[in-house]
Amino acid sequence: MIDLLLKPNQLTGLSDRVLRDMVSHIKMNKTIISNCDKKGYKRGKGTELLKTIDEAEYELDIVKKSIKEINSRKKVYNKQLRQYIAYMKVLEKKLEELKNE
């Protein structure tokens, strides 16, 4: 089985993981839009470049979709996090028991 995360990107030679990490870093200071409807990333146009109602509505729509996707992922991660925390507490208790034997 091929690990697709380690397959180099044909354009850059970098792995997909490295590219996603780079985009995540850029997202801290710039509006980079991605959503499950389309491949790749799009930089937010900026309000000064929006000249028509259609352009502004489209930009607003894709930003709202991106926010919705992020919020959905947050819910999933929070559920997973609760499971990890519960397991961590069980492990800590077991470790303490083993140390006290």
Summary of the structure (lengths in Angstrom):
residues: 101
radius of gyration: 20.7
end to end distance: 44.4
largest distance: 73.0
contacts: 193
relative contact order: 0.07
helix: 63%
strand: 6%
